[in-house]
């Protein structure tokens, strides 16, 4: 399921009241209040992956709070993880306060009161899921509640890009997303927060899935490297080449195939983008690690049924 709600589709006098209703209906009952006299605008997009709710919120300054009265209306046993991508946010819950900057993420508990203050236009992505789906002891989760995790730190440097890519893929109507991905996301979060408490998950299958997601994130960040290959990937992620191949084989693919498919998908996206209409096909191919134009054209045609130039024209990206 997916949906996008925009205040631009509502009369200005009714925008904030509608926003308050949308936010409570999408997440859990919340109190919302404007913090500026400027006309309010906001957009919330949301998708369901099994029991995992993925959402993206972009809005003007406002305040959202989960009060005891709201909790009494509907007690919800959910954790939320928020990743700030633009603007700033002050998150507070039961005496803890965190100032989030772009690239920071934090986890908080919907069973307890909390407040989020956005003093400027912002954009934030959220994951909401039942508390018992996070495979960590409650005492370990308690240690990391309302504690910022920077995307520049350890596993955070892999989790944040992964979440951004997940939202971007969900927003592409032609991109299929497997609902089983929810389990992998939760494994990755358990590894991230477990690292910070010293309570790492012990399920071997979960650890493998988490490592594979980390590898996906690392590969995605290095697709432009024409020398990207199994030896480079394994060395950078401190595993053997043999184990690397086994991880991908267990997923029904290979390292080389995964790299090729991710490069091709990014090239296809750029070829469809009117904003990149002045960038040549070869420049786009090189941007994603394809150094040989003839080879790129051949494998693109095999994957998408026509050469990249013809695909670009058919997509309409070159229309005046």
Secondary structure as UniProt FT lines:
FT   STRAND          2..6
FT   HELIX           7..9
FT   HELIX           12..14
FT   HELIX           15..26
FT   STRAND          31..34
FT   STRAND          42..49
FT   TURN            50..51
FT   STRAND          52..59
FT   STRAND          62..66
FT   HELIX           68..73
FT   STRAND          78..86
FT   STRAND          88..93
FT   TURN            94..95
FT   STRAND          96..101
FT   TURN            102..103
FT   STRAND          104..109
FT   TURN            110..111
FT   STRAND          114..118
FT   STRAND          122..130
FT   HELIX           131..133
FT   HELIX           138..144
FT   STRAND          149..150
FT   TURN            151..152
FT   TURN            154..155
FT   HELIX           156..170
FT   TURN            173..174
FT   TURN            179..180
FT   HELIX           181..197
FT   HELIX           204..221
FT   TURN            222..224
FT   TURN            226..227
FT   HELIX           230..236
FT   TURN            237..238
FT   HELIX           241..249
FT   TURN            250..252
FT   HELIX           255..272
FT   HELIX           274..276
FT   TURN            277..278
FT   HELIX           281..287
FT   TURN            288..289
FT   HELIX           293..304
FT   HELIX           308..315
FT   TURN            316..318
//
